Amino acid sequence: MSLASRSPIALAAASRSAQRLAAAKPTQAAAYSLLAAASKRAVPEAAHVAQYSLLARASAASKRASIQGTRGIKTLDFAGTKEVVYERSDWPLAKLHDYFKNDTLALIGYGSQGHGQGLNARDNGLNVIVGVREGGESWKQAQEDGWVPGETLFPIEEAINRGTIIMNLLSDAAQSQTWPTIAPLITPGKTLYFSHGFSVVYKEDTHVIPPADVDVILVAPKGSGRTVRTLFKEGRGINSSIAVWQDVTGKAKEKATALGVAIGSGYMYETTFEKEVYSDLYGERGVLMGGIQGMFLAQYKVLRANGHSPSEAFNETVEEATQSLFPLIGAKGMDYMYAACSTTARRGALDWAPIFEAANRPVFEKLYQSVRDGTETRKSLEFNGRDTYREDLARELKEIDDQEIWRAGKTVRSLRPDYKP
Ligand SMILES: NC(=O)c1ccc[n+]([C@@H]2O[C@H](COP(=O)([O-])OP(=O)(O)OC[C@H]3O[C@@H](n4cnc5c(N)ncnc54)[C@H](OP(=O)(O)O)[C@@H]3O)[C@@H](O)[C@H]2O)c1
């Protein structure tokens, strides 16, 4: 929701907090938390006029707070390799507003990323519009989130014509299908933005070839759009990759960093379009999604084949992993998780980890090649380009849901004290 559409109570609270924070020389993170906190509140339409003076005060206070909070770009040592990390604090809100004062961010597509990135940029006080198919599912969803037809919500072509920064957040298959319509509208002076390297890197398959006279940049949040939104509302920020495909103005990287902040990133890591798409397609097919399901299932099936009950097999495979051990890895690393377990468990895990690595490595090599040579892209374009892609995906997910392991999991989860059906 825009700054101007917040409740008077929220803005008064924001203004007071901002003044307190400014007096206390707060950090930039605090300034963003303040705005994020204000954005959580309700939005009575009739109260808009009264909000403007409060908005101005809150904005001025947050500008003072933000400027004092600048911390600079960091070079960090990642296990012996030095990498530059761009921070939200390099872009205080006042600087962000000034930088984009003549821009309209046109978000094309309103799936998970459109929702998260769009609402965050709007809450950061930027001029944002949404472009989606009229009457489609996204059109309805955008209206529910407060985008107004004819004011901030438009059919795709009109939104592109009105925008200066065209954020292509259609599904990857749709980016390819719609490119013949979209390409002529990307005129000189506009910037073309993606959240995935997919379309331009695999141009032989997608046929997405940006015009030579516009900046082409990428901000890829490392998480779902829902997380992009949740972390922003909590005053935190998602990690994102940033990259430049084409730098016509000499300002492409700077623009990517600023947009990364605008859409709710906390820290941004520089990469290339190629490396972003290779690592992303590889990771989701590997450990993050495909690999984890395969490992869980293999372990569960061997337990079941050896006479263990479904509950025992599930608890020893999934429940203990997700509820006890994986959070420990997330908090402090693998050795920390090992150290939290028995010496018996530690000995066995230390012995078997290299065996699993050796067994899995060829699969990962094969997967990387399949990503690199475009096989994965072509499969995705073919499948997700079908008219029936939603139903086809839903059918396969239902097959997973019907597997014994996940049916057993439902009963195990129902016993948790905080269980919600
Ligand atoms: N989701 C993630 O976790 C994630 C993370 C990082 C980056 N990304 C990248 O962000 C981009 C957007 O992904 P997403 O997950 O937010 O979106 P998505 O769910 O894959 O795509 C949804 C959008 O595409 C539109 N769309 C689909 N087919 C269309 C067609 N033929 N013509 C016009 N519009 C069509 C939908 O509109 P309708 O409702 O009208 O069908 C909807 O607005 C992708 O490049 C993706 O790789 C995603």
PDBQT file of the ligand as one rigid body, heavy atoms in Angstrom, charges set to zero:
ROOT
HETATM    1  N1  LIG A 501       8.518 -17.540  -7.112  1.00  0.00    +0.000 N 
HETATM    2  C1  LIG A 501       9.780 -17.534  -6.722  1.00  0.00    +0.000 C 
HETATM    3  O1  LIG A 501      10.135 -18.140  -5.690  1.00  0.00    +0.000 OA
HETATM    4  C2  LIG A 501      10.816 -16.738  -7.475  1.00  0.00    +0.000 A 
HETATM    5  C3  LIG A 501      11.993 -16.369  -6.833  1.00  0.00    +0.000 A 
HETATM    6  C4  LIG A 501      12.922 -15.588  -7.503  1.00  0.00    +0.000 A 
HETATM    7  C5  LIG A 501      12.687 -15.213  -8.816  1.00  0.00    +0.000 A 
HETATM    8  N2  LIG A 501      11.542 -15.613  -9.451  1.00  0.00    +0.000 N 
HETATM    9  C6  LIG A 501      11.316 -15.176 -10.845  1.00  0.00    +0.000 C 
HETATM   10  O2  LIG A 501      10.362 -14.126 -10.824  1.00  0.00    +0.000 OA
HETATM   11  C7  LIG A 501       9.586 -14.145 -12.022  1.00  0.00    +0.000 C 
HETATM   12  C8  LIG A 501       8.116 -14.241 -11.652  1.00  0.00    +0.000 C 
HETATM   13  O3  LIG A 501       7.885 -15.457 -10.964  1.00  0.00    +0.000 OA
HETATM   14  P1  LIG A 501       6.591 -15.683 -10.050  1.00  0.00    +0.000 P 
HETATM   15  O4  LIG A 501       6.787 -16.988  -9.351  1.00  0.00    +0.000 OA
HETATM   16  O5  LIG A 501       6.267 -14.479  -9.288  1.00  0.00    +0.000 OA
HETATM   17  O6  LIG A 501       5.446 -15.754 -11.152  1.00  0.00    +0.000 OA
HETATM   18  P2  LIG A 501       4.633 -16.976 -11.739  1.00  0.00    +0.000 P 
HETATM   19  O7  LIG A 501       3.704 -17.465 -10.693  1.00  0.00    +0.000 OA
HETATM   20  O8  LIG A 501       5.547 -17.944 -12.384  1.00  0.00    +0.000 OA
HETATM   21  O9  LIG A 501       3.850 -16.140 -12.876  1.00  0.00    +0.000 OA
HETATM   22  C9  LIG A 501       2.679 -15.520 -12.602  1.00  0.00    +0.000 C 
HETATM   23  C10 LIG A 501       2.315 -14.403 -13.560  1.00  0.00    +0.000 C 
HETATM   24  O10 LIG A 501       2.479 -14.756 -14.927  1.00  0.00    +0.000 OA
HETATM   25  C11 LIG A 501       1.239 -14.423 -15.590  1.00  0.00    +0.000 C 
HETATM   26  N3  LIG A 501       1.058 -15.227 -16.798  1.00  0.00    +0.000 N 
HETATM   27  C12 LIG A 501       1.192 -16.587 -16.923  1.00  0.00    +0.000 A 
HETATM   28  N4  LIG A 501       0.984 -16.931 -18.212  1.00  0.00    +0.000 NA
HETATM   29  C13 LIG A 501       0.699 -15.782 -18.895  1.00  0.00    +0.000 A 
HETATM   30  C14 LIG A 501       0.442 -15.474 -20.254  1.00  0.00    +0.000 A 
HETATM   31  N5  LIG A 501       0.418 -16.425 -21.199  1.00  0.00    +0.000 N 
HETATM   32  N6  LIG A 501       0.201 -14.178 -20.586  1.00  0.00    +0.000 NA
HETATM   33  C15 LIG A 501       0.240 -13.198 -19.662  1.00  0.00    +0.000 A 
HETATM   34  N7  LIG A 501       0.513 -13.422 -18.354  1.00  0.00    +0.000 NA
HETATM   35  C16 LIG A 501       0.741 -14.695 -17.978  1.00  0.00    +0.000 A 
HETATM   36  C17 LIG A 501       0.165 -14.679 -14.558  1.00  0.00    +0.000 C 
HETATM   37  O11 LIG A 501      -0.999 -13.946 -14.883  1.00  0.00    +0.000 OA
HETATM   38  P3  LIG A 501      -2.464 -14.624 -14.825  1.00  0.00    +0.000 P 
HETATM   39  O12 LIG A 501      -2.852 -14.709 -13.393  1.00  0.00    +0.000 OA
HETATM   40  O13 LIG A 501      -3.267 -13.682 -15.617  1.00  0.00    +0.000 OA
HETATM   41  O14 LIG A 501      -2.328 -16.012 -15.435  1.00  0.00    +0.000 OA
HETATM   42  C18 LIG A 501       0.860 -14.116 -13.319  1.00  0.00    +0.000 C 
HETATM   43  O15 LIG A 501       0.693 -12.723 -13.200  1.00  0.00    +0.000 OA
HETATM   44  C19 LIG A 501      10.097 -15.348 -12.818  1.00  0.00    +0.000 C 
HETATM   45  O16 LIG A 501      11.101 -14.900 -13.711  1.00  0.00    +0.000 OA
HETATM   46  C20 LIG A 501      10.704 -16.241 -11.753  1.00  0.00    +0.000 C 
HETATM   47  O17 LIG A 501      11.685 -17.129 -12.243  1.00  0.00    +0.000 OA
HETATM   48  C21 LIG A 501      10.595 -16.332  -8.796  1.00  0.00    +0.000 A 
ENDROOT
TORSDOF 0
